[in-house]
Each structure stands twice: as C-alpha cells, then as structure tokens.
Amino acid sequence: MTNNAICHVFKNAGKKIISNNEGNNMETGILSTLLKHCSLFGKIDADFLIFEVDEGYVPIIFNKIKLDTLVVLDFFRDQLDRNGEVESLILKINEFLKTYNGNLILNNDDPNVSRLRTC
C-alpha cells in the first residue's frame, strides 16, 4: 500500500514510474517486472523504479540493482516460515546497510526499525 502511494505521488508529479504494484516483492517478481518494461537490449525507459521488496530479499536484489533510496517501515512476524525470526531479518538488513551509501528513510515509530545501523 505504501509503495503504491509513493508511486501515485511521483506519477502525479509527471514522472514515468515502473513498479511492482501487484505485490510480487521477491527476486522473481521484481525481475519479471523489469523484463516486462525493458527493450530487447535491456534498456528501461523510466524516471524511477519503485519496488516493494520482501525484507529477506533486500541484500540479494540490491546487490544487483543500484539503490538510491531505501524506505524501511516495519518488521512483522508475518513471514516466519520464510525468514525466520524478526531478529534475523533486522541483522540481515543491518549488514546490508553497512555497505549502503544511498538515502535511508526509517520509521522511528517501529522500535525494530529504529535499531537499524545501531545494532
């Protein structure tokens, strides 16, 4: 929902956006979104790529795609079968952030998010 709201703001500003608003937020979903919108030579015509990404896939996906701004809103225990404990997700994201040099927007109302970069 937040991803779609961000896209809406950029589109209203006249920007060309490519996004995974269907919710395919893991590696294959993001790749298929990119493939749908690229030329035969792999060029993408957009002002911004705005993706919702599953927490566990952030280090994998953004190891391959240059990330300008990362928004982290919350950590929930809703995907324990796939990601393990919330603590392991926080540590995984924090490891990624050690090498990340872009903009970072954190929701400090979530105590787990506010711990990032301080773990």
VOPAGU-2260 file (C-alpha; in pm, 1 decimal, decimal comma):
REM VOPAGU-2260
SITE   aa  ch    i         X         Y         Z
SITE  MET   A    0       0,0       0,0       0,0
SITE  THR   A    1     280,4     243,9      86,1
SITE  ASN   A    2     462,7     150,8    -234,4
SITE  ASN   A    3     151,0     234,5    -436,7
SITE  ALA   A    4     110,4     566,5    -251,5
SITE  ILE   A    5     470,6     662,9    -330,1
SITE  CYS   A    6     415,7     570,8    -696,5
SITE  HIS   A    7      98,8     780,9    -703,3
SITE  VAL   A    8     287,3    1087,4    -577,5
SITE  PHE   A    9     558,2    1050,3    -843,4
SITE  LYS   A   10     306,0     986,8   -1123,8
SITE  ASN   A   11     109,0    1295,6   -1022,1
SITE  ALA   A   12     435,1    1489,3   -1049,6
SITE  GLY   A   13     457,1    1376,6   -1413,5
SITE  LYS   A   14     725,8    1110,9   -1364,2
SITE  LYS   A   15     733,3     782,0   -1552,3
SITE  ILE   A   16     732,5     503,2   -1293,5
SITE  ILE   A   17     790,2     130,5   -1313,6
SITE  SER   A   18     675,6     -58,5   -1006,5
SITE  ASN   A   19     565,4    -397,3    -883,1
SITE  ASN   A   20     226,6    -273,3    -762,2
SITE  GLU   A   21      86,3    -625,8    -798,8
SITE  GLY   A   22     290,6    -716,9    -490,9
SITE  ASN   A   23     548,8    -950,4    -647,7
SITE  ASN   A   24     812,9    -844,0    -398,7
SITE  MET   A   25    1071,4   -1121,4    -421,9
SITE  GLU   A   26    1354,1   -1167,4    -670,9
SITE  THR   A   27    1149,2   -1335,6    -945,7
SITE  GLY   A   28     863,7   -1084,0    -921,4
SITE  ILE   A   29    1095,1    -786,1    -946,1
SITE  LEU   A   30    1287,9    -943,4   -1231,7
SITE  SER   A   31     967,5   -1016,3   -1424,8
SITE  THR   A   32     853,8    -654,4   -1371,7
SITE  LEU   A   33    1184,3    -527,7   -1512,5
SITE  LEU   A   34    1168,9    -767,4   -1807,6
SITE  LYS   A   35     813,4    -653,8   -1890,8
SITE  HIS   A   36     932,6    -295,3   -1919,8
SITE  CYS   A   37    1271,5    -325,8   -2088,6
SITE  SER   A   38    1369,5    -311,8   -2454,5
SITE  LEU   A   39    1522,9    -601,0   -2642,2
SITE  PHE   A   40    1862,6    -460,5   -2539,5
SITE  GLY   A   41    1774,7    -436,8   -2168,4
SITE  LYS   A   42    1717,0     -60,2   -2156,4
SITE  ILE   A   43    1442,4      66,8   -1927,5
SITE  ASP   A   44    1262,3     390,6   -2007,9
SITE  ALA   A   45    1152,2     532,9   -1671,4
SITE  ASP   A   46    1231,5     820,2   -1442,1
SITE  PHE   A   47    1211,2     600,0   -1132,9
SITE  LEU   A   48    1190,0     233,4   -1039,2
SITE  ILE   A   49     987,0     198,0    -719,7
SITE  PHE   A   50     974,0    -150,2    -571,0
SITE  GLU   A   51     826,4    -307,7    -263,8
SITE  VAL   A   52    1082,6    -569,7    -163,1
SITE  ASP   A   53    1047,7    -855,0      82,5
SITE  GLU   A   54    1280,5    -785,5     375,8
SITE  GLY   A   55    1472,9   -1107,8     324,9
SITE  TYR   A   56    1548,7   -1018,8     -37,0
SITE  VAL   A   57    1682,1    -665,4      13,3
SITE  PRO   A   58    2050,8    -772,9      18,5
SITE  ILE   A   59    2002,8   -1006,3    -280,4
SITE  ILE   A   60    1815,0    -767,7    -507,7
SITE  PHE   A   61    2010,4    -454,4    -429,0
SITE  ASN   A   62    2337,5    -635,3    -474,8
SITE  LYS   A   63    2237,4    -637,3    -844,7
SITE  ILE   A   64    2040,5    -311,4    -879,7
SITE  LYS   A   65    2175,3      28,5    -776,8
SITE  LEU   A   66    1956,0     160,4    -498,5
SITE  ASP   A   67    1918,4     534,4    -449,1
SITE  THR   A   68    1672,1     543,0    -157,1
SITE  LEU   A   69    1563,3     269,5      82,9
SITE  VAL   A   70    1246,9     312,4     291,0
SITE  VAL   A   71    1204,1      76,2     587,6
SITE  LEU   A   72     868,2      97,7     760,0
SITE  ASP   A   73     832,9    -200,5     991,1
SITE  PHE   A   74     922,3    -557,2    1076,3
SITE  PHE   A   75     641,9    -802,2    1146,1
SITE  ARG   A   76     639,4   -1166,6    1244,3
SITE  ASP   A   77     416,5   -1249,9     945,1
SITE  GLN   A   78     675,2   -1439,3     739,9
SITE  LEU   A   79     847,1   -1656,5     998,6
SITE  ASP   A   80     825,7   -1965,5     777,2
SITE  ARG   A   81    1033,3   -1795,3     509,1
SITE  ASN   A   82    1251,9   -1551,8     701,5
SITE  GLY   A   83    1296,0   -1696,9    1048,1
SITE  GLU   A   84    1277,0   -1468,6    1349,1
SITE  VAL   A   85    1237,3   -1092,8    1314,5
SITE  GLU   A   86    1576,3   -1053,1    1481,5
SITE  SER   A   87    1749,7   -1238,2    1196,2
SITE  LEU   A   88    1581,5   -1005,5     942,6
SITE  ILE   A   89    1695,7    -699,0    1134,8
SITE  LEU   A   90    2052,8    -829,5    1143,0
SITE  LYS   A   91    2040,5    -912,5     769,9
SITE  ILE   A   92    1918,4    -563,8     678,3
SITE  ASN   A   93    2171,8    -403,8     910,9
SITE  GLU   A   94    2454,2    -599,2     743,7
SITE  PHE   A   95    2333,3    -470,5     407,4
SITE  LEU   A   96    2326,5    -113,4     541,3
SITE  LYS   A   97    2696,6    -133,2     633,4
SITE  THR   A   98    2777,6    -117,0     261,2
SITE  TYR   A   99    2484,0     100,4     151,4
SITE  ASN   A  100    2560,1     464,2      66,5
SITE  GLY   A  101    2222,6     591,5     -56,0
SITE  ASN   A  102    1936,6     772,0     114,7
SITE  LEU   A  103    1776,0     592,1     405,2
SITE  ILE   A  104    1427,3     665,1     538,3
SITE  LEU   A  105    1342,1     484,9     861,7
SITE  ASN   A  106    1014,9     471,3    1051,0
SITE  ASN   A  107    1128,9     551,9    1403,5
SITE  ASP   A  108     784,2     466,1    1539,9
SITE  ASP   A  109     875,2      99,0    1496,2
SITE  PRO   A  110    1132,5      10,6    1763,1
SITE  ASN   A  111    1286,6    -261,5    1544,9
SITE  VAL   A  112    1334,8     -23,5    1252,7
SITE  SER   A  113    1483,3     248,1    1473,0
SITE  ARG   A  114    1755,1      -1,8    1576,3
SITE  LEU   A  115    1892,9     -24,0    1222,3
SITE  ARG   A  116    2251,6      93,6    1178,1
SITE  THR   A  117    2289,8      87,2    1556,1
SITE  CYS   A  118    2283,9    -294,1    1601,4
